[in-house]
Amino acid sequence: MERALLSVREAANYLGISSRLLWQLTCPRGPIPCVRLGTGNPKYSRVLYSIEALDAWIREQLKGQAKGGAGSE
């Protein structure tokens, strides 16, 4: 059975970026949605990322490049 949620490290590897950049792009700071599990105390909570949400974000990035990238040269 394939996992539906990835840890910060796994999600960063999936996207090919650093964990630090992923944090900067994670809601509420950025556009990448996450799932926060646990208590209100950050020490005891986990941030996880949906593979589907990451794939949707990648598709949005590709659409943005297609709109401004190829026709602007």
C-alpha positions in Angstrom: 0.0 0.0 0.0 1.4 3.4 -1.0 1.5 6.1 1.6 -0.7 9.2 1.0 1.4 11.5 3.2 5.1 12.4 3.3 7.2 13.8 6.0 9.0 17.2 5.4 12.2 15.4 4.4 10.4 13.0 2.1 8.4 15.8 0.5 11.5 17.9 -0.1 13.2 14.9 -1.7 10.1 14.3 -3.8 10.2 17.8 -5.1 14.0 17.9 -5.4 14.4 20.9 -3.1 15.8 21.5 0.4 13.7 21.1 3.5 14.4 24.8 4.2 12.9 25.9 0.9 9.9 23.6 1.4 9.2 25.3 4.8 9.3 28.7 3.0 6.9 27.4 0.4 4.5 25.8 2.9 1.2 27.4 3.9 0.7 29.9 5.4 4.0 31.4 4.1 3.7 29.9 0.7 1.4 28.0 -1.7 2.1 24.4 -0.8 -0.6 23.0 1.4 0.2 20.7 4.3 -1.5 18.6 7.0 -0.8 19.4 10.6 -1.3 16.6 13.0 -1.0 16.7 16.8 -1.5 19.3 19.4 -1.1 23.1 19.2 2.4 22.7 20.6 4.9 22.5 17.7 7.1 20.2 19.7 4.4 17.5 19.6 2.9 18.1 16.2 3.8 16.8 12.8 3.7 18.5 9.4 2.9 16.1 6.5 2.4 16.6 2.8 -0.1 15.0 0.5 1.4 13.5 -2.6 -1.7 14.6 -4.5 -1.3 18.1 -3.3 2.4 18.2 -4.2 1.5 16.9 -7.7 -1.2 19.5 -8.1 1.3 22.2 -7.0 3.8 20.9 -9.6 1.2 21.1 -12.3 0.4 24.7 -11.4 4.1 25.6 -11.6 4.3 24.0 -15.1 1.2 25.9 -16.2 2.8 29.2 -15.1 6.0 28.4 -17.0 4.0 27.5 -20.1 2.1 30.8 -20.0 5.1 33.1 -19.6 8.1 31.0 -20.5 7.9 29.8 -24.1 6.1 32.8 -25.7 8.3 35.5 -24.0 11.5 34.7 -25.8 
